[in-house]
Every structure is written in structure tokens, then in C-alpha cells.
């Protein structure tokens, strides 16, 4: 099949915007796609004088705007997905995704679930679970912009096995295209088609004033474009430029999204543990703990060997780290194991050996204990934290599973361990975030490129937690930035178009990679006014995530 993503700008004139939509749909139709996706809020620029103005420029399902788009779907014989502000009862307005079929009929409606900043002052959030739409081309889910910046909306769709997710955006953030859009494809192994805006996102005459209030340069108040089509492995099949109107398209076999297997044979959906995810479906008020240290040094120790040679390498890294003042050193999963039958003995010997070199630092890795793959964190005095593997893994099928996320309060911050394949499940990190974790140690074995290119970056960003990953290759440290919230003064870095992209320090081969992390920065999860990336998740409609599907 062929899909197209269309990007363009809109203005404060509904009739003019309809003409732009019609023109760009015609442009996209030249490549004869089966599905066309348009940006968010295509009926009017997303800036309103007051509630009455917002309602006045919203559209209705029976008005000329919707009928005109439907006529284009019928004319070109394809599905069209748009997002508009839609009039609701009692003078209310929602941000609504609308899907038209090739006969021009509206066959799908879903309201935006997470509102960004000023949208909270004018729009109503969704109160119902978004449906999976059975279409002639395949199973489809829809969401919009901020819905894709945290994992729950796409995940609640993905667990019900759609093959393609359609995302309409109204965003000036550069990290949408580089991170938040493609990661939803890769972590769920689905196709994602995303269409963003270009041009000013506020009335041109107001740009200077709005930028001043947002504390950003006026040049950044433009749609960041880069509309794209992403494959289930995270590969971007087509991407538009950052500026200017564009149509991008790609051909693919939608059935590829039915394969949910990792290289080690793990099925990423059937191995989920909904019974563990219950806290995700409950209103939370996390964020009450005393913040950890403003900054400290952490280390990712990359070891490609195994056994005694690997332990000797780890001892050298610990000595190096202690000399440099590193407070936490993460080593790969089971790096010391050569024989599973003797794994418990080798694990005990490894901990004793490394403790002999420890002074002030903690070490995190994983061991075998009582027939389980277990994450451990220890210092010179003993083991302070144990975390059993939580999800079935193709490469550790022998392991029994644990039933909860545990944490440890070090003197510099709260820590969780995420081991092995547990690191591919967004829910694992969410459970840690709900326990006010500031630092996540990840002893693992990286199997897929998306984990490095997208996964660990997103886990740090969407949860506002520092993530330290150790593997046989591609180890790295993902430190959250202290400057984060829009509408506030940023003190340590200028706004560069990225709202929430972590500072990344990657290993350059075997050895210890050291970087500064910021535990205290994890306390702040407010990306904009009234938009919290953790407590603002749509917990009230998380039933697909927390129940068996």
C-alpha cells in the first residue's frame, strides 16, 4: 500500500484553511496514495482570544469544512485523516481526529487525550478509549501531537494490534521528528504516519509577544515540519524538510506490523505484564520526595568479553571510576557468566571481587540467583538493591519472574534497576517514574538499533529520569537537562528547538564512559502550563494497557 503525509501552514481564516487543505490533498493525490494524513488543527491556527472565539472557529461534523474534505476522499478514492477543533455540546470544543473513507464518509473519530499548554484553557480532553478502526487497507489507530510525546496513548492503541498509527501534529519542537514520532513505531512494531505543520503557529502579528511569554526566540514559533512515515523497526521511510509545504509518501506491506518478535524470539506484546502495570491506570501525585543531588558523575562500563577476563576489566573500570569520583557504575547484564550451571557461584565471586576495589561508588549489574535473572546494586559493604527480571525473555527463558519494581535511596538520589529485555517495555520505566526514581541503571544486551537510536533517549525524556545503559556495545549515559519547562526562564542552555532531548554520552568501545547526570532535575515533569509528562498521562482511559488484550 501507499501512504502520504502532508505538511502545510494555516492561518486565522477557516475558509482559507479549507482551500489550503483541498489544494494539498489534490497535491498528495497525484501519487495515488491509499491513505493521506494532514496536520493537527487544520481548520484554524491554534490561538484564541477567548472561549467564544475558540468555539466560533471550530467546525461541526455537518458543516461545509467536513463535507468538503469528505468530497476529496471520494474524488480521489482514498482514506484521509485530519485533525480539527470540533464543536461539542454546551459550547465545548475538542481537538478531534477524523478519518474519512474512500466513499467520503466519516468512519472514525477520536479526541485528543493530552493537551499541551495553552490548549488546556480552551479544549476538552478525551474521556473515552480511542478505537481501533477496521478499514479496507488494514487496522488503524489515530492520535495527535502531545498524545505521542509520552507512551500511553500509542501503547493503548498498539496493544490491540493495529498495523498503522496516524499522528497529526501542530508542533515547533524539533525533538518530535527526531525522537517522539519514530519511537512509537519502533517500541510497538507498527507503522506510523505523521504530518506536522510549517509556518507560524500563532498569528503573525502576535509572534513577538507570544515568544516573549514562552521565553523562546520568535523564530522557533513555527511548525517544525519533518512530516514522516516510519517502519515498525524505527526506520524512517520518508521525511519532509523542516520548512515549506511538502508531500512525502512511502510504499510498504502493512502485514509487516503483525510481526512482534525480537531477534531473540521475544514477542513484545504477548510478554507484557498488565497485572504489574495497574499503577498506570490510577491517578498519581508523584513528585513529593526530596530531590536528589544537583549533579554527580555516573559511568557506563562496556565489557565485550565474559568470565574472569571480563571481571578483571570491570575491576580496572572501578579503580578508574573511584579515582574520578564516579558515584554509580553500571555494567552489562551477566557479563561475568560463562556457564549457566555455575552462574550463582560465578555471580557471588564477581560481587566479592568488585567489592574489593570499591570505596565510595555503587555498582549495578545482573546476576543469577535462585533460578532468576536478578539485577543487583551493591557497594563495598553489600548488596543494597535487587530487581528480578519482570518480563519473559527469549534469551533468558530459564528465569523465573519478579512481581514488582523496587527502588533504593542512595545519598545522591533514588535508583531503580531495569535489566535485560525489561528495557524495551515503556511500562517498566513508567513504574519507576511513579516511584519518583531519578536514576535508572540498565544492565542489558542491546539487540535492535532502535533501542540506541530512539529507545533509551525516549525513556529518559518522557519520564524525566537519568538513564545509564551498559551492554556489550552501544553503552551510553542519557542525562536529562535541567532546563525543560516552557514559559519559564532557562538558565543553563538556550532554547534550540528541542524541548526535552537528553544529553547523550556514548561509549567508544570497551571501557568506562563517564558523564554528569542530574538527579534533582527529575523532580520537574511540567513540560508546559498544565501539562505534566507523568501525572498528566490519560490514566482514566488506560484500561487497554492495564488489562489483558
C-alpha positions in Angstrom: 0.0 0.0 0.0 1.0 3.7 -0.3 0.5 6.4 2.3 1.2 10.1 2.1 1.9 12.7 4.9 1.2 16.3 4.0 2.6 19.4 5.7 1.5 23.0 5.4 0.6 26.0 7.5 -2.7 27.5 8.4 -3.9 31.0 9.3 -6.7 32.6 11.3 -9.3 32.2 8.5 -11.3 28.9 8.4 -12.3 29.3 4.7 -8.8 30.0 3.6 -7.6 27.0 5.5 -10.1 24.8 3.9 -8.8 25.9 0.5 -5.3 25.0 1.6 -6.4 21.6 2.7 -8.2 20.9 -0.6 -5.1 22.1 -2.6 -2.7 20.0 -0.6 -5.0 16.9 -0.7 -5.0 17.3 -4.5 -1.2 17.6 -4.5 -0.9 14.4 -2.4 -3.4 12.6 -4.6 -1.0 12.9 -7.6 1.0 10.0 -6.1 -2.2 7.9 -5.8 -2.0 7.0 -2.1 -4.4 4.7 -0.2 -4.2 7.0 2.9 -3.4 10.7 3.3 -2.6 12.2 6.7 -2.9 16.0 7.3 -1.6 18.0 10.3 -3.4 18.9 13.6 -5.8 21.8 13.9 -6.1 22.4 10.1 -9.3 24.5 10.5 -7.7 27.4 12.4 -4.4 28.5 13.9 -4.3 27.2 17.4 -4.5 30.6 19.2 -7.7 32.0 20.5 -8.8 35.3 22.1 -11.3 33.6 24.5 -13.6 30.5 24.7 -16.2 32.1 22.5 -13.6 32.7 19.8 -12.4 29.1 20.0 -15.9 27.8 19.7 -16.7 30.2 16.8 -13.8 29.0 14.6 -14.3 25.3 15.5 -16.1 23.1 12.9 -19.1 20.8 13.1 -19.5 17.3 11.6 -22.3 18.6 9.4 -20.7 21.8 8.1 -19.0 22.7 4.8 -15.5 22.0 6.1 -16.1 18.4 6.9 -18.2 17.8 3.9 -15.6 19.3 1.6 -12.8 17.0 3.0 -15.1 14.0 2.6 -15.8 15.0 -1.0 -12.0 15.0 -1.7 -11.7 11.5 -0.1 -14.4 10.3 -2.5 -12.9 12.1 -5.5 -9.5 10.5 -5.0 -10.8 7.2 -3.7 -8.6 7.2 -0.6 -8.7 7.5 3.2 -8.0 10.9 4.6 -7.2 11.7 8.2 -7.4 15.2 9.5 -7.4 16.9 12.9 -9.7 19.8 13.7 -11.2 21.7 16.7 -14.7 20.3 16.8 -17.8 21.8 18.4 -19.3 19.8 21.2 -22.3 20.2 23.5 -22.6 23.1 25.9 -20.3 25.3 24.0 -17.3 23.0 24.5 -14.6 22.2 21.9 -12.4 19.1 21.4 -9.2 18.5 19.4 -10.5 15.7 17.2 -9.0 13.3 14.7 -11.4 12.5 11.8 -11.0 9.6 9.3 -12.8 9.7 6.0 -13.2 6.5 3.9 -12.9 6.4 0.1 -16.7 7.0 -0.2 -16.3 10.3 1.7 -17.9 9.1 4.9 -16.6 9.8 8.4 -15.7 6.4 9.7 -13.6 7.3 12.7 -13.5 10.0 15.4 -11.0 10.2 18.4 -10.5 13.2 20.6 -7.0 14.3 21.8 -6.1 12.8 25.2 -3.3 15.0 26.3 -3.5 18.8 25.9 -0.4 20.9 25.5 0.0 24.1 27.5 -2.5 26.7 26.3 -4.8 24.1 24.8 -5.9 23.2 28.3 -7.5 26.7 28.5 -9.8 26.0 25.5 -10.2 22.3 24.7 -11.7 19.3 26.4 -9.7 16.1 26.8 -11.0 12.8 25.6 -12.9 10.7 28.2 -13.2 7.6 26.1 -10.8 4.9 24.9 -9.7 5.5 21.3 -10.9 2.8 19.0 -9.0 0.6 16.5 -10.6 1.2 13.1 -11.0 -1.8 10.8 -10.6 -0.3 7.3 -10.2 -1.7 3.8 -6.5 -1.2 4.0 -5.9 -2.5 7.5 -6.3 -1.9 11.2 -5.7 1.8 12.1 -5.4 3.9 15.2 -5.3 7.7 15.5 -3.7 10.3 17.8 -2.4 13.8 17.8 0.8 15.6 18.7 1.2 15.7 22.5 -0.5 12.3 22.6 2.7 10.9 21.1 5.2 12.7 23.4 4.5 10.2 26.2 3.9 6.5 25.6 0.4 5.7 26.9 -1.8 6.8 24.0 0.1 4.9 21.3 0.6 2.0 23.6 -3.1 1.8 24.5 -3.7 1.5 20.7 -0.8 -0.8 20.0 -1.7 -3.5 22.5 -4.9 -4.0 20.5 -2.8 -4.8 17.4 -3.3 -2.0 14.8 -1.0 -2.1 11.9 -0.7 1.6 11.4 -0.9 4.7 13.7 -1.8 8.1 12.2 -0.4 11.2 14.0 -1.4 14.8 13.2 0.9 17.5 14.7 0.9 21.2 15.4 4.5 21.4 16.9 7.5 23.7 16.8 9.6 21.1 18.8 12.5 19.6 16.8 12.5 16.5 19.1 9.1 15.5 17.8 10.6 14.4 14.4 13.9 13.2 15.8 12.5 11.2 18.7 8.9 11.2 19.8 7.4 10.3 16.4 9.6 7.4 15.3 10.0 5.8 18.7 6.2 5.0 18.8 6.7 2.9 15.7 9.7 1.0 17.0 8.6 0.3 20.5 5.2 -1.0 19.3 6.4 -2.5 15.9 3.8 -0.6 13.9 3.9 1.8 11.0 3.5 5.5 12.0 2.4 8.2 9.6 2.9 11.7 11.0 2.0 15.0 9.5 3.2 18.3 11.1 2.7 22.0 10.3 5.0 24.6 8.9 4.7 28.3 9.1 3.8 30.4 12.1 1.9 28.6 14.8 0.4 31.9 16.2 -1.0 34.9 14.4 2.0 36.6 12.8 1.2 39.9 14.5 1.4 38.2 17.9 4.6 36.2 17.3 6.9 38.5 19.2 4.7 38.8 22.2 3.9 35.1 22.5 7.6 34.2 22.1 8.5 36.5 24.9 5.9 34.8 27.2 7.2 31.4 26.2 10.8 32.5 26.8 11.9 31.4 23.3 13.2 33.2 20.2 10.3 34.2 17.8 12.0 32.2 15.0 11.1 29.0 16.9 7.4 29.7 16.8 6.9 27.9 13.5 5.8 24.4 12.7 8.9 22.2 12.7 7.8 20.2 9.6 9.7 16.9 9.0 6.4 15.0 8.4 7.4 11.4 8.1 6.5 7.8 7.6 8.2 5.3 9.9 8.5 1.5 9.6 8.0 -0.9 12.6 11.7 -1.2 13.2 12.0 2.6 13.5 13.4 3.2 10.1 12.2 6.5 8.6 10.9 5.6 5.1 10.2 9.2 4.0 10.7 12.6 5.6 9.7 16.1 4.6 12.0 19.1 5.1 11.8 21.2 8.2 10.4 24.2 6.3 7.9 24.6 3.4 4.9 22.8 2.2 5.5 19.2 1.2 4.0 15.8 0.4 6.0 12.7 1.3 4.9 9.1 0.6 6.1 5.6 1.0 5.1 2.1 -0.1 5.1 -0.8 2.3 3.4 -4.1 3.2 1.2 -3.4 6.2 1.4 -7.1 7.3 5.0 -6.4 8.4 3.4 -4.8 11.5 1.9 -8.1 12.5 5.4 -9.5 13.4 6.1 -8.6 17.0 9.2 -10.7 17.5 12.6 -9.5 18.7 15.8 -11.2 17.4 15.9 -13.4 20.5 12.4 -14.7 19.8 10.7 -12.5 22.4 7.1 -11.4 21.4 6.9 -7.8 22.6 3.2 -7.9 23.1 2.4 -11.4 24.5 5.2 -11.0 27.1 3.7 -7.8 28.6 2.6 -8.0 32.3 -0.6 -6.0 32.5 -1.1 -7.1 36.1 2.1 -5.2 37.0 1.0 -2.1 35.3 -2.0 -1.3 37.5 -0.4 1.9 38.9 -0.5 3.3 35.3 -4.3 3.3 35.5 -4.6 5.2 38.7 -4.4 8.9 39.3 -1.0 9.8 40.7 0.6 12.7 42.5 4.2 11.5 42.3 6.8 14.2 42.9 6.7 14.5 46.7 10.2 13.2 47.5 13.1 15.4 48.5 15.2 16.0 45.3 18.5 14.2 45.0 21.9 15.7 44.1 22.0 18.6 41.6 24.7 16.6 39.7 27.1 13.7 40.0 29.3 11.6 37.8 27.9 8.2 36.5 29.7 5.6 34.5 28.7 3.0 31.9 31.2 0.2 31.8 31.3 -1.6 28.5 32.6 -5.2 28.6 32.5 -7.3 25.4 34.2 -10.4 27.0 32.9 -12.7 29.6 34.1 -14.6 32.7 37.3 -13.8 34.6 38.7 -11.6 31.8 35.5 -9.5 32.0 35.7 -9.3 35.8 39.3 -8.1 35.5 38.2 -5.4 33.0 35.5 -4.4 35.4 38.0 -4.1 38.3 40.0 -1.7 36.2 36.9 0.4 35.4 36.0 0.6 39.1 39.5 1.8 40.0 39.3 4.4 37.3 35.9 5.4 38.3 36.7 5.7 42.0 39.7 7.9 41.1 37.5 10.2 39.0 34.8 10.5 41.7 32.1 8.4 39.9 29.3 7.5 42.2 27.5 4.9 40.1 29.0 2.4 37.7 26.7 0.2 35.5 28.0 -3.0 34.0 26.3 -5.2 31.3 23.9 -8.0 32.2 25.5 -11.2 33.3 28.9 -10.1 31.9 30.7 -12.4 34.3 28.8 -15.6 33.4 30.5 -18.4 31.4 28.4 -21.4 32.5 24.8 -21.2 33.4 25.1 -24.3 35.6 27.7 -22.4 37.7 26.1 -19.0 37.4 25.2 -18.5 41.0 28.8 -19.3 42.2 30.2 -17.0 39.5 27.8 -14.2 40.5 28.9 -14.5 44.2 32.5 -14.4 43.2 32.1 -11.5 40.9 30.4 -9.3 43.6 33.1 -10.2 46.1 35.9 -9.3 43.6 34.4 -6.0 42.6 33.7 -5.0 46.3 37.5 -5.3 46.9 38.0 -2.3 44.7 35.0 -0.2 45.8 35.3 2.8 48.1 32.5 5.4 47.6 30.8 4.2 44.4 27.9 1.8 43.8 28.0 -0.9 41.0 24.9 -2.1 39.2 24.8 -5.3 37.0 22.8 -8.5 36.9 23.4 -12.0 38.3 21.7 -15.4 38.6 20.1 -16.2 42.0 17.6 -18.9 42.9 16.9 -19.6 39.2 16.2 -16.0 38.5 17.9 -13.3 36.4 18.3 -10.6 39.0 19.6 -7.0 38.8 21.8 -6.0 41.7 23.2 -2.8 43.0 26.0 -3.0 45.6 28.7 -1.0 47.3 31.7 -2.1 49.4 29.5 -3.2 52.3 27.0 -5.3 50.4 24.0 -5.6 48.1 21.6 -2.7 48.6 19.0 -3.4 45.8 17.8 -6.5 44.0 15.4 -6.4 41.0 14.3 -9.7 39.4 13.5 -9.8 35.7 9.9 -8.8 35.2 9.1 -10.0 31.6 9.7 -13.3 29.8 12.7 -13.1 27.6 13.7 -15.3 24.7 17.3 -15.3 25.7 16.6 -15.9 29.4 13.7 -18.2 29.1 15.1 -20.1 32.1 14.4 -17.3 34.5 11.5 -17.0 36.9 9.9 -13.6 37.1 9.6 -11.0 39.8 6.4 -9.2 40.5 7.3 -5.6 41.4 9.6 -2.7 40.8 11.9 -2.0 43.7 13.9 1.1 44.4 16.9 2.3 46.6 17.5 5.7 48.0 21.2 6.4 47.6 22.6 9.5 49.3 22.5 11.3 45.9 19.1 10.1 44.6 16.5 7.4 44.1 17.6 4.5 41.9 15.8 1.7 40.0 17.3 -1.2 38.0 15.8 -2.2 34.7 17.5 -5.4 33.4 17.7 -7.2 30.1 14.6 -7.2 27.9 12.7 -5.3 30.6 14.2 -2.2 29.0 12.1 -2.5 25.8 8.8 -2.0 27.6 7.8 1.6 28.2 5.7 0.5 31.1 8.8 -0.7 33.1 10.2 2.8 33.2 6.8 4.4 33.9 6.6 2.2 37.0 9.9 3.5 38.1 8.9 7.1 37.4 5.7 6.7 39.5 8.0 5.7 42.4 9.9 9.1 42.0 13.0 7.4 40.6 15.7 9.9 39.5 18.3 7.5 38.1 17.7 4.2 36.2 20.6 1.7 35.8 20.1 -0.6 32.8 22.4 -3.7 32.6 21.3 -5.2 29.3 22.2 -6.7 25.9 21.1 -4.4 23.1 19.7 -6.4 20.2 18.0 -3.8 17.9 19.2 -0.5 16.6 16.1 1.4 17.7 17.0 0.8 21.3 20.0 3.0 20.9 18.8 5.4 18.3 15.4 6.1 19.9 14.5 3.9 22.9 16.8 4.9 25.7 16.7 8.6 24.7 12.9 8.5 24.9 12.8 6.6 28.2 14.9 9.4 29.7 12.9 12.2 28.1 9.3 11.0 28.6 9.9 10.1 32.2 12.4 12.9 33.1 14.8 10.3 34.5 18.6 9.9 34.0 19.3 6.6 32.3 22.7 4.7 32.3 22.9 1.8 29.9 25.6 -0.9 29.9 25.8 -3.5 27.2 28.4 -5.4 25.1 28.2 -2.5 22.6 26.5 0.9 22.3 26.5 1.6 26.1 25.7 5.2 27.0 24.5 7.8 29.5 21.3 9.7 28.9 21.2 12.7 31.2 18.1 14.9 31.4 18.5 18.6 31.2 17.8 21.0 34.0 16.1 23.4 31.6 12.8 21.9 30.4 9.6 23.8 31.1 8.2 26.2 28.5 7.0 29.6 29.8 9.9 29.6 32.3 13.4 31.2 32.2 16.1 28.7 31.0 19.3 29.2 32.9 21.9 26.7 31.6 21.1 26.4 27.9 19.4 28.5 25.2 16.3 27.0 23.6 17.4 25.3 20.4 14.2 23.8 19.2 14.5 20.8 21.4 12.2 20.8 24.5 13.2 17.6 26.1 16.1 15.8 24.4 18.6 14.3 26.8 22.3 15.0 26.8 23.9 11.7 25.5 27.4 10.4 26.1 28.0 7.2 24.1 30.8 4.7 24.7 33.5 4.5 22.1 34.3 0.8 22.8 35.2 -1.3 25.8 36.0 0.7 29.0 34.3 3.2 31.3 32.3 6.1 29.8 31.8 8.9 32.4 29.3 11.7 32.3 27.4 14.1 34.6 23.8 13.3 35.4 21.2 15.5 37.2 19.0 13.6 39.7 17.4 16.7 41.1 16.2 17.7 37.6 13.9 14.7 37.6 11.5 16.4 40.0 10.3 18.7 37.3 8.0 17.0 34.9 6.0 20.0 33.7 6.7 20.5 30.0 4.3 23.4 29.8 1.5 25.1 31.6 -0.9 22.4 32.9 1.0 19.6 31.1 2.8 17.1 33.2 4.5 14.3 31.3 3.9 11.8 34.1 0.8 12.8 36.2 -0.8 14.2 33.0 -0.9 10.8 31.3 -4.5 9.7 30.4 -4.7 7.2 33.4 -8.5 7.3 33.3 -8.7 5.6 29.9 -5.6 3.3 30.4 -7.7 0.1 30.5 -6.1 -1.4 27.4 -2.7 -1.1 29.0 -3.5 -2.5 32.4 -5.8 -5.4 31.3 -5.3 -8.5 29.2 -6.0 -7.9 25.5 
